[in-house]
């Protein structure tokens, strides 16, 4: 499958990235390369022709307590599983210079990657933990649902597969 993003490379210009959220800026500027090297997460870049980082996202394996997932999903899972495998969309950010160009939507290329990976490594959903109300509203527009007793949001792989058809 073709993706809109590429894996983070040392040639990417990360130092000038600024989305307005210090934690996201600092992550791409200082931490993302180390996390990739340590196999803690994978980082994917939406780049321009000069290796400028226009936006990025990170993916990693995670799990979620069975009782947190929607009942329609949890009742189909074997009783032996108390924790269910998911893909964590840990960070997603667009440089402020490119705001208004719907690049956040393009970065949801993360769903394509997650769906492809779920065919190799089990994962029942993509989970996000939005930083603020704006991020929560963004994810809701694409079908993520808020999980009860949690600030996390959930989009099942079955839903993603339907979206990608």
MDAnalysis code that builds the backbone (N, CA, C; Angstrom):
import MDAnalysis as mda
import numpy as np

u = mda.Universe.empty(495, n_residues=165, atom_resindex=np.repeat(np.arange(165), 3), trajectory=True)
u.add_TopologyAttr("name", ["N", "CA", "C"] * 165)
u.add_TopologyAttr("resid", np.arange(1, 166))
u.add_TopologyAttr("resname", ["UNK", "UNK", "UNK", "UNK", "UNK", "UNK", "UNK", "UNK", "UNK", "UNK", "UNK", "UNK", "UNK", "UNK", "UNK", "UNK", "UNK", "UNK", "UNK", "UNK", "UNK", "UNK", "UNK", "UNK", "UNK", "UNK", "UNK", "UNK", "UNK", "UNK", "UNK", "UNK", "UNK", "UNK", "UNK", "UNK", "UNK", "UNK", "UNK", "UNK", "UNK", "UNK", "UNK", "UNK", "UNK", "UNK", "UNK", "UNK", "UNK", "UNK", "UNK", "UNK", "UNK", "UNK", "UNK", "UNK", "UNK", "UNK", "UNK", "UNK", "UNK", "UNK", "UNK", "UNK", "UNK", "UNK", "UNK", "UNK", "UNK", "UNK", "UNK", "UNK", "UNK", "UNK", "UNK", "UNK", "UNK", "UNK", "UNK", "UNK", "UNK", "UNK", "UNK", "UNK", "UNK", "UNK", "UNK", "UNK", "UNK", "UNK", "UNK", "UNK", "UNK", "UNK", "UNK", "UNK", "UNK", "UNK", "UNK", "UNK", "UNK", "UNK", "UNK", "UNK", "UNK", "UNK", "UNK", "UNK", "UNK", "UNK", "UNK", "UNK", "UNK", "UNK", "UNK", "UNK", "UNK", "UNK", "UNK", "UNK", "UNK", "UNK", "UNK", "UNK", "UNK", "UNK", "UNK", "UNK", "UNK", "UNK", "UNK", "UNK", "UNK", "UNK", "UNK", "UNK", "UNK", "UNK", "UNK", "UNK", "UNK", "UNK", "UNK", "UNK", "UNK", "UNK", "UNK", "UNK", "UNK", "UNK", "UNK", "UNK", "UNK", "UNK", "UNK", "UNK", "UNK", "UNK", "UNK", "UNK", "UNK", "UNK", "UNK", "UNK", "UNK"])
u.atoms.positions = np.array([
    [0.836, -1.181, 0.000],
    [0.000, 0.000, 0.000],
    [0.883, 1.246, 0.000],
    [0.453, 2.268, -0.666],
    [1.166, 3.539, -0.659],
    [0.680, 4.382, 0.502],
    [1.609, 5.044, 1.164],
    [1.281, 5.897, 2.292],
    [1.646, 7.336, 1.968],
    [1.009, 8.257, 2.650],
    [1.288, 9.679, 2.473],
    [2.463, 10.131, 3.316],
    [2.841, 9.298, 4.252],
    [3.917, 9.630, 5.181],
    [5.089, 8.680, 4.987],
    [6.232, 9.093, 5.525],
    [7.440, 8.274, 5.453],
    [8.001, 8.119, 6.864],
    [8.725, 7.034, 7.111],
    [9.351, 6.888, 8.426],
    [10.328, 8.036, 8.694],
    [10.411, 8.424, 9.945],
    [11.335, 9.473, 10.366],
    [12.755, 9.106, 9.968],
    [13.472, 10.081, 9.367],
    [14.882, 9.909, 8.984],
    [15.704, 11.001, 9.654],
    [16.985, 10.754, 9.754],
    [17.874, 11.767, 10.339],
    [17.934, 13.022, 9.474],
    [17.634, 12.913, 8.189],
    [17.686, 14.071, 7.293],
    [16.488, 15.011, 7.464],
    [15.451, 14.572, 8.176],
    [14.290, 15.438, 8.365],
    [14.649, 16.640, 9.242],
    [14.192, 17.816, 8.812],
    [14.408, 19.046, 9.568],
    [13.316, 19.143, 10.630],
    [13.657, 18.772, 11.864],
    [12.700, 18.743, 12.962],
    [12.823, 19.962, 13.864],
    [13.963, 20.626, 13.833],
    [14.246, 21.670, 14.826],
    [13.305, 22.859, 14.734],
    [12.747, 23.148, 13.574],
    [11.862, 24.295, 13.413],
    [10.382, 23.939, 13.540],
    [10.094, 22.672, 13.825],
    [8.696, 22.254, 13.935],
    [8.037, 22.957, 15.122],
    [6.864, 23.506, 14.883],
    [6.115, 24.177, 15.950],
    [4.625, 24.080, 15.654],
    [3.928, 23.328, 16.493],
    [2.481, 23.179, 16.323],
    [1.708, 23.983, 17.359],
    [2.430, 24.554, 18.317],
    [1.775, 25.320, 19.371],
    [1.558, 24.538, 20.645],
    [1.887, 23.274, 20.635],
    [1.790, 22.432, 21.835],
    [3.204, 22.015, 22.198],
    [3.695, 22.527, 23.313],
    [5.092, 22.320, 23.687],
    [5.466, 20.842, 23.752],
    [4.586, 20.011, 24.303],
    [4.919, 18.588, 24.440],
    [5.092, 17.922, 23.074],
    [4.272, 18.304, 22.100],
    [4.374, 17.723, 20.758],
    [5.589, 18.261, 20.014],
    [5.869, 19.560, 20.185],
    [7.053, 20.155, 19.556],
    [8.313, 19.506, 20.104],
    [8.381, 19.417, 21.420],
    [9.575, 18.861, 22.067],
    [9.772, 17.397, 21.674],
    [8.671, 16.679, 21.550],
    [8.789, 15.263, 21.197],
    [9.474, 15.073, 19.845],
    [9.003, 15.771, 18.820],
    [9.596, 15.573, 17.494],
    [11.008, 16.136, 17.439],
    [11.254, 17.227, 18.125],
    [12.570, 17.871, 18.088],
    [13.629, 17.098, 18.869],
    [13.244, 16.498, 20.003],
    [14.240, 15.931, 20.910],
    [14.098, 14.450, 21.212],
    [12.894, 13.899, 21.116],
    [12.676, 12.554, 21.637],
    [12.347, 11.491, 20.591],
    [11.689, 11.875, 19.520],
    [11.165, 10.889, 18.565],
    [12.244, 9.958, 18.014],
    [13.385, 10.510, 17.630],
    [14.454, 9.668, 17.065],
    [14.922, 8.625, 18.062],
    [15.052, 9.030, 19.328],
    [15.476, 8.084, 20.367],
    [14.420, 7.006, 20.592],
    [13.149, 7.403, 20.597],
    [12.077, 6.413, 20.775],
    [12.068, 5.398, 19.638],
    [12.311, 5.863, 18.419],
    [12.370, 4.952, 17.271],
    [13.548, 3.995, 17.439],
    [14.713, 4.514, 17.798],
    [15.892, 3.662, 17.987],
    [15.675, 2.619, 19.072],
    [14.961, 2.999, 20.117],
    [14.692, 2.088, 21.244],
    [13.497, 1.175, 20.987],
    [12.863, 1.314, 19.825],
    [11.694, 0.512, 19.441],
    [10.498, 0.761, 20.371],
    [10.417, 1.978, 20.918],
    [9.284, 2.341, 21.763],
    [8.089, 2.788, 20.930],
    [8.373, 3.368, 19.784],
    [7.313, 3.788, 18.870],
    [7.907, 3.923, 17.476],
    [7.015, 4.018, 16.519],
    [7.401, 4.330, 15.144],
    [6.888, 5.731, 14.874],
    [7.661, 6.518, 14.157],
    [7.299, 7.898, 13.871],
    [7.251, 8.085, 12.355],
    [6.160, 8.681, 11.881],
    [5.966, 8.885, 10.457],
    [5.770, 10.363, 10.175],
    [6.379, 10.821, 9.089],
    [6.483, 12.233, 8.770],
    [5.750, 12.565, 7.474],
    [4.997, 13.646, 7.512],
    [4.465, 14.262, 6.303],
    [5.468, 15.359, 5.976],
    [6.176, 15.184, 4.879],
    [7.318, 16.046, 4.578],
    [7.077, 16.874, 3.335],
    [7.896, 17.929, 3.186],
    [7.901, 18.641, 1.913],
    [9.139, 18.204, 1.135],
    [9.349, 18.797, -0.021],
    [10.461, 18.373, -0.885],
    [11.835, 18.681, -0.303],
    [11.896, 19.491, 0.754],
    [13.174, 19.839, 1.389],
    [13.375, 19.142, 2.731],
    [12.663, 18.055, 2.972],
    [12.724, 17.300, 4.225],
    [12.226, 18.087, 5.437],
    [11.429, 19.133, 5.203],
    [10.812, 19.880, 6.289],
    [9.645, 19.050, 6.822],
    [9.536, 18.948, 8.143],
    [8.450, 18.206, 8.768],
    [7.214, 19.101, 8.817],
    [6.220, 18.742, 8.015],
    [4.954, 19.483, 8.005],
    [4.016, 18.938, 9.082],
    [4.169, 17.669, 9.386],
    [3.361, 17.022, 10.407],
    [3.931, 15.652, 10.704],
    [3.470, 15.072, 11.797],
    [3.957, 13.739, 12.157],
    [2.950, 13.015, 13.040],
    [3.131, 11.704, 13.127],
    [2.388, 10.907, 14.099],
    [3.268, 9.765, 14.568],
    [2.897, 9.211, 15.722],
    [3.615, 8.051, 16.257],
    [2.616, 6.917, 16.485],
    [3.111, 5.706, 16.297],
    [2.320, 4.503, 16.538],
    [3.116, 3.556, 17.417],
    [2.412, 2.860, 18.292],
    [3.051, 1.814, 19.089],
    [1.983, 0.807, 19.507],
    [2.453, -0.349, 19.913],
    [1.549, -1.364, 20.414],
    [1.156, -1.016, 21.839],
    [-0.055, -1.378, 22.198],
    [-0.536, -1.113, 23.548],
    [-1.633, -2.121, 23.863],
    [-2.252, -1.948, 25.003],
    [-3.400, -2.776, 25.352],
    [-4.366, -1.924, 26.161],
    [-5.584, -2.420, 26.221],
    [-6.617, -1.707, 26.963],
    [-7.450, -2.741, 27.709],
    [-7.879, -2.372, 28.893],
    [-8.706, -3.278, 29.694],
    [-10.003, -3.582, 28.946],
    [-10.367, -4.832, 28.937],
    [-11.560, -5.282, 28.214],
    [-12.807, -4.528, 28.652],
    [-12.914, -4.212, 29.930],
    [-14.121, -3.540, 30.419],
    [-14.234, -2.084, 29.948],
    [-13.160, -1.526, 29.390],
    [-13.205, -0.156, 28.893],
    [-13.731, -0.056, 27.464],
    [-13.632, -1.132, 26.690],
    [-14.035, -1.063, 25.286],
    [-15.557, -1.162, 25.170],
    [-16.117, -0.639, 24.090],
    [-17.572, -0.708, 23.915],
    [-18.088, -2.146, 24.018],
    [-19.270, -2.277, 24.602],
    [-19.849, -3.597, 24.840],
    [-19.984, -4.413, 23.566],
    [-20.306, -3.761, 22.466],
    [-20.443, -4.461, 21.191],
    [-19.159, -5.145, 20.763],
    [-18.022, -4.621, 21.202],
    [-16.724, -5.215, 20.887],
    [-16.339, -6.216, 21.968],
    [-16.474, -5.837, 23.228],
    [-15.993, -6.677, 24.334],
    [-16.728, -8.013, 24.423],
    [-18.043, -8.009, 24.111],
    [-18.793, -9.266, 24.237],
    [-18.366, -10.306, 23.205],
    [-17.682, -9.866, 22.145],
    [-17.203, -10.793, 21.124],
    [-15.816, -11.349, 21.437],
    [-15.204, -10.834, 22.495],
    [-13.848, -11.245, 22.845],
    [-13.877, -12.424, 23.820],
    [-12.919, -13.343, 23.683],
    [-12.870, -14.494, 24.595],
    [-12.696, -14.048, 26.057],
    [-13.294, -14.784, 26.956],
    [-13.204, -14.463, 28.381],
    [-11.774, -14.489, 28.900],
    [-10.909, -15.240, 28.253],
    [-9.518, -15.361, 28.711],
    [-8.745, -14.046, 28.570],
    [-9.244, -13.122, 27.768],
    [-8.550, -11.856, 27.535],
    [-9.109, -10.763, 28.440],
    [-8.307, -10.328, 29.388],
    [-8.688, -9.179, 30.221],
    [-8.137, -7.882, 29.645],
    [-7.009, -8.006, 28.951],
    [-6.407, -6.877, 28.249],
    [-6.446, -7.197, 26.760],
    [-6.882, -6.229, 25.964],
    [-7.024, -6.439, 24.528],
    [-5.967, -5.635, 23.777],
    [-5.363, -6.224, 22.749],
    [-4.316, -5.524, 22.003],
    [-4.892, -4.412, 21.134],
    [-4.257, -3.253, 21.194],
    [-4.647, -2.098, 20.384],
    [-3.392, -1.435, 19.838],
    [-3.590, -0.548, 18.889],
    [-2.526, 0.301, 18.370],
    [-2.729, 1.688, 18.965],
    [-1.695, 2.203, 19.584],
    [-1.761, 3.532, 20.172],
    [-1.273, 4.565, 19.166],
    [-2.152, 5.468, 18.788],
    [-1.777, 6.641, 18.004],
    [-1.383, 7.678, 19.054],
    [-0.096, 7.655, 19.409],
    [0.377, 8.400, 20.574],
    [0.447, 9.896, 20.372],
    [0.870, 10.322, 19.216],
    [1.005, 11.744, 18.919],
    [0.628, 11.989, 17.473],
    [0.000, 13.136, 17.238],
    [-0.323, 13.559, 15.884],
    [-0.301, 15.080, 15.927],
    [0.522, 15.691, 15.071],
    [0.659, 17.150, 15.100],
    [0.985, 17.688, 13.721],
    [0.503, 18.897, 13.464],
    [0.767, 19.623, 12.217],
    [1.466, 20.924, 12.578],
    [2.533, 21.239, 11.867],
    [3.238, 22.494, 12.074],
    [2.276, 23.655, 11.810],
    [2.321, 24.663, 12.670],
    [1.406, 25.806, 12.575],
    [1.483, 26.522, 11.224],
    [2.631, 26.452, 10.565],
    [2.773, 27.093, 9.252],
    [1.862, 26.457, 8.207],
    [1.376, 25.247, 8.475],
    [0.565, 24.519, 7.502],
    [-0.876, 24.325, 7.974],
    [-1.253, 24.990, 9.048],
    [-2.630, 24.874, 9.561],
    [-3.611, 25.313, 8.481],
    [-4.796, 24.714, 8.515],
    [-5.838, 25.075, 7.565],
    [-5.744, 24.370, 6.227],
    [-4.754, 23.491, 6.071],
    [-4.580, 22.775, 4.813],
    [-5.061, 21.322, 4.886],
    [-5.749, 20.992, 5.973],
    [-6.288, 19.643, 6.191],
    [-5.193, 18.573, 6.260],
    [-4.019, 18.976, 6.756],
    [-2.933, 18.012, 6.886],
    [-3.191, 17.025, 8.017],
    [-3.935, 17.449, 9.035],
    [-4.301, 16.516, 10.101],
    [-5.062, 15.333, 9.544],
    [-5.934, 15.614, 8.606],
    [-6.686, 14.547, 7.942],
    [-5.741, 13.637, 7.163],
    [-4.765, 14.222, 6.485],
    [-3.792, 13.403, 5.760],
    [-2.979, 12.534, 6.707],
    [-2.729, 13.049, 7.905],
    [-1.963, 12.271, 8.878],
    [-2.756, 11.076, 9.411],
    [-4.049, 11.057, 9.159],
    [-4.816, 9.874, 9.531],
    [-4.492, 8.694, 8.621],
    [-3.496, 8.882, 7.783],
    [-2.777, 7.807, 7.110],
    [-2.375, 6.765, 8.172],
    [-2.295, 7.226, 9.417],
    [-1.994, 6.340, 10.546],
    [-3.007, 5.201, 10.634],
    [-4.241, 5.449, 10.245],
    [-5.261, 4.395, 10.286],
    [-4.968, 3.327, 9.242],
    [-4.506, 3.740, 8.062],
    [-4.117, 2.771, 7.026],
    [-2.990, 1.882, 7.535],
    [-1.961, 2.511, 8.106],
    [-0.828, 1.736, 8.623],
    [-1.267, 0.793, 9.732],
    [-2.104, 1.304, 10.613],
    [-2.557, 0.489, 11.742],
    [-3.350, -0.711, 11.275],
    [-4.201, -0.508, 10.297],
    [-5.011, -1.590, 9.745],
    [-4.117, -2.637, 9.067],
    [-3.152, -2.175, 8.298],
    [-2.210, -3.107, 7.665],
    [-1.434, -3.897, 8.717],
    [-0.973, -3.211, 9.739],
    [-0.204, -3.881, 10.790],
    [-1.050, -4.867, 11.574],
    [-2.332, -4.587, 11.733],
    [-3.218, -5.474, 12.483],
    [-3.388, -6.823, 11.793],
    [-3.075, -6.861, 10.513],
    [-3.130, -8.142, 9.796],
    [-1.910, -9.008, 10.127],
    [-0.875, -8.384, 10.684],
    [0.359, -9.086, 11.023],
    [0.474, -9.290, 12.534],
    [0.220, -8.216, 13.264],
    [0.285, -8.233, 14.726],
    [-1.102, -7.868, 15.234],
    [-1.713, -8.712, 16.042],
    [-3.081, -8.490, 16.492],
    [-3.320, -7.122, 17.110],
    [-4.413, -6.507, 16.723],
    [-4.841, -5.222, 17.267],
    [-6.314, -5.064, 16.915],
    [-7.147, -4.810, 17.925],
    [-8.585, -4.713, 17.663],
    [-9.042, -3.289, 17.362],
    [-8.152, -2.301, 17.628],
    [-8.583, -0.903, 17.467],
    [-7.378, 0.020, 17.468],
    [-7.643, 1.269, 17.112],
    [-6.690, 2.356, 17.317],
    [-7.230, 3.161, 18.493],
    [-6.339, 3.464, 19.420],
    [-6.695, 4.232, 20.604],
    [-5.862, 5.506, 20.622],
    [-6.505, 6.607, 21.000],
    [-5.818, 7.889, 21.163],
    [-6.141, 8.422, 22.554],
    [-5.280, 9.301, 23.033],
    [-5.472, 9.966, 24.316],
    [-5.327, 11.462, 24.041],
    [-6.413, 12.121, 23.582],
    [-6.307, 13.502, 23.129],
    [-5.791, 14.450, 24.213],
    [-4.952, 15.408, 23.780],
    [-4.365, 16.383, 24.702],
    [-5.384, 17.386, 25.236],
    [-6.372, 17.724, 24.412],
    [-7.305, 18.771, 24.807],
    [-8.626, 18.596, 24.060],
    [-9.555, 19.529, 24.285],
    [-10.877, 19.447, 23.663],
    [-10.814, 19.580, 22.145],
    [-9.881, 20.374, 21.636],
    [-9.743, 20.503, 20.181],
    [-9.338, 19.177, 19.556],
    [-8.390, 18.499, 20.184],
    [-7.960, 17.194, 19.678],
    [-9.108, 16.186, 19.769],
    [-9.839, 16.223, 20.864],
    [-10.974, 15.317, 21.023],
    [-12.010, 15.550, 19.920],
    [-12.306, 16.805, 19.626],
    [-13.267, 17.136, 18.564],
    [-12.762, 16.644, 17.206],
    [-11.462, 16.782, 16.955],
    [-10.868, 16.300, 15.703],
    [-11.108, 14.800, 15.549],
    [-10.777, 14.030, 16.577],
    [-10.931, 12.580, 16.483],
    [-12.396, 12.164, 16.379],
    [-13.283, 12.868, 17.058],
    [-14.719, 12.554, 16.957],
    [-15.209, 12.692, 15.522],
    [-14.698, 13.688, 14.794],
    [-15.116, 13.877, 13.397],
    [-14.803, 12.655, 12.542],
    [-13.836, 11.859, 12.962],
    [-13.441, 10.692, 12.170],
    [-13.927, 9.383, 12.787],
    [-14.877, 9.473, 13.715],
    [-15.535, 8.278, 14.224],
    [-15.008, 7.721, 15.536],
    [-13.972, 8.301, 16.101],
    [-13.486, 7.831, 17.395],
    [-14.552, 8.106, 18.451],
    [-14.687, 7.168, 19.382],
    [-15.636, 7.346, 20.473],
    [-14.880, 7.434, 21.788],
    [-15.412, 8.238, 22.690],
    [-14.821, 8.405, 24.012],
    [-15.134, 7.176, 24.844],
    [-14.124, 6.625, 25.490],
    [-14.324, 5.455, 26.333],
    [-14.746, 5.899, 27.734],
    [-15.689, 5.185, 28.331],
    [-16.139, 5.563, 29.674],
    [-15.006, 5.396, 30.693],
    [-15.043, 6.227, 31.712],
    [-14.056, 6.172, 32.799],
    [-12.625, 6.287, 32.293],
    [-12.447, 6.987, 31.196],
    [-11.129, 7.121, 30.588],
    [-11.144, 8.368, 29.726],
    [-10.000, 8.956, 29.507],
    [-9.913, 10.074, 28.562],
    [-9.542, 9.566, 27.173],
    [-9.421, 8.266, 27.039],
    [-9.024, 7.674, 25.766],
    [-10.203, 7.618, 24.790],
    [-9.843, 7.573, 23.509],
    [-10.834, 7.416, 22.452],
    [-10.479, 6.178, 21.640],
    [-11.466, 5.596, 20.997],
    [-11.381, 4.252, 20.430],
    [-12.018, 4.231, 19.043],
    [-11.335, 3.571, 18.099],
    [-11.892, 3.316, 16.773],
    [-11.526, 1.877, 16.404],
    [-12.527, 1.027, 16.268],
    [-12.258, -0.396, 16.031],
    [-11.649, -0.628, 14.647],
    [-10.887, -1.687, 14.540],
    [-10.300, -2.048, 13.243],
    [-11.399, -2.382, 12.233],
    [-12.495, -2.968, 12.690],
    [-13.596, -3.270, 11.769],
    [-14.152, -1.981, 11.166],
    [-14.261, -0.938, 11.990],
    [-14.736, 0.356, 11.490],
    [-13.714, 0.950, 10.529],
    [-12.452, 0.857, 10.881],
    [-11.384, 1.383, 10.010],
    [-11.392, 0.676, 8.670],
    [-11.533, -0.647, 8.692],
    [-11.578, -1.409, 7.444],
    [-12.732, -0.941, 6.551],
    [-13.874, -0.659, 7.146],
    [-15.031, -0.169, 6.376],
    [-14.732, 1.210, 5.793],
    [-14.074, 2.059, 6.577],
    [-13.735, 3.406, 6.117],
    [-12.775, 3.372, 4.937],
    [-11.893, 2.402, 4.928],
    [-10.839, 2.342, 3.919],
    [-11.294, 1.693, 2.621],
    [-12.457, 1.088, 2.619],
    [-12.939, 0.424, 1.398],
    [-13.371, 1.422, 0.366],
])
